[in-house]
Amino acid sequence: MSTKVNKSVKALLDFTGENITRNLIFATRKSIIDISESDLRKVKAIVENAVEQSLINGYRNVEHAIKETISEASIESKNTKSRRK
């Protein structure tokens, strides 16, 4: 699979994990949730692990969808060329 696609998917998941962490920190500082800094670090580690697991376990589905889309586009392109003749 394309390195560019791989990097994009990883960047998206990394961004998601970072966004969750920032939102948790914000909620803690605004007293929306009551969590100690020590527990917040633990939650951050859990989020990072979950994101990594999602990438490892879920990327096959992304690869399959990309390959299927490319295959469908190729078939569609061939059909369009055949109709022009």
Secondary structure, 3 states (H helix, E strand, C coil): CCHHHHHHHHHHHHHHHHHHHHHHHHHHHCCCCCCCHHHHHHHHHHHHHHHHHHHHHHHHHHHHHHHHHHHHHHHHHHHHHHHHC
